[in-house]
């Protein structure tokens, strides 16, 4: 139950961020990709803000915690090699 509530709150926060940033407006997103025309660089700041929050979150979680809140341990990939295919 705690996982469901946590996932719902995090998903709601993500959706709110998308709505506030204007990324739910297709015209705004298309203008971001139209570099030669009416380019709208505001989504660069949205992506940069998301990267900063994600970086800080990873540093905080993996630096301070031994395990997640609702699990016994972190589950991270152990394979480091990239397939050549």
C-alpha positions as CSV (number, residue, x, y, z in Angstrom):
1,X,0.0,0.0,0.0
2,X,2.8,2.4,0.8
3,X,4.4,1.8,-2.6
4,X,1.2,2.6,-4.3
5,X,0.7,5.8,-2.4
6,X,4.3,6.8,-3.0
7,X,4.2,6.0,-6.7
8,X,0.9,8.0,-7.0
9,X,2.4,11.0,-5.3
10,X,5.5,11.0,-7.3
11,X,3.6,10.5,-10.6
12,X,1.3,13.4,-9.6
13,X,4.3,15.6,-8.9
14,X,5.8,14.7,-12.3
15,X,2.6,15.4,-14.1
16,X,2.2,18.7,-12.3
17,X,5.7,19.7,-13.4
18,X,4.9,18.8,-17.0
19,X,1.8,20.9,-16.8
20,X,3.4,23.9,-15.2
21,X,6.3,23.9,-17.7
22,X,3.9,23.9,-20.6
23,X,5.1,20.6,-22.1
24,X,1.5,19.4,-22.4
25,X,1.0,22.0,-25.1
26,X,1.9,20.4,-28.5
27,X,2.6,23.7,-30.1
28,X,5.2,24.6,-27.5
29,X,7.0,21.3,-28.0
30,X,6.9,21.6,-31.8
31,X,8.3,25.1,-31.6
32,X,11.1,23.7,-29.5
33,X,12.0,21.3,-32.3
34,X,11.6,24.0,-35.0
35,X,15.2,25.4,-34.7
36,X,15.1,27.2,-38.1
37,X,11.7,28.8,-37.5
38,X,10.0,30.0,-34.4
39,X,12.3,28.2,-31.9
40,X,11.2,28.3,-28.3
41,X,14.2,27.6,-26.1
42,X,12.2,27.5,-22.8
43,X,12.1,23.7,-22.7
44,X,15.9,23.6,-22.5
45,X,15.5,25.2,-19.1
46,X,12.9,22.6,-18.2
47,X,15.2,19.8,-19.2
48,X,18.1,21.4,-17.3
49,X,16.0,21.8,-14.2
50,X,15.0,18.2,-14.4
51,X,18.6,17.1,-14.8
52,X,19.7,19.1,-11.7
53,X,16.9,17.7,-9.6
54,X,17.7,14.1,-10.8
55,X,21.4,14.6,-10.1
56,X,20.8,16.0,-6.6
57,X,18.3,13.2,-5.9
58,X,20.7,10.4,-6.9
59,X,23.5,12.0,-4.9
60,X,21.2,12.3,-1.9
61,X,19.7,8.9,-2.1
62,X,22.8,6.8,-2.9
63,X,25.0,8.9,-0.6
64,X,22.9,8.9,2.5
65,X,20.8,5.7,2.4
66,X,21.8,2.1,2.6
67,X,18.5,0.9,1.2
68,X,15.3,2.3,-0.3
69,X,12.4,3.2,2.0
70,X,10.1,0.3,0.9
71,X,12.7,-2.3,-0.1
72,X,15.5,-4.2,1.7
73,X,18.2,-3.2,-0.8
74,X,18.9,-1.2,-3.9
75,X,18.6,-3.2,-7.1
76,X,21.2,-1.9,-9.5
77,X,22.5,-3.5,-12.7
78,X,25.7,-5.5,-12.3
79,X,26.6,-6.0,-15.9
80,X,28.9,-3.2,-17.1
81,X,29.8,-4.4,-20.6
82,X,27.8,-3.1,-23.6
83,X,26.7,-5.7,-26.2
84,X,28.3,-5.3,-29.6
85,X,25.1,-6.1,-31.4
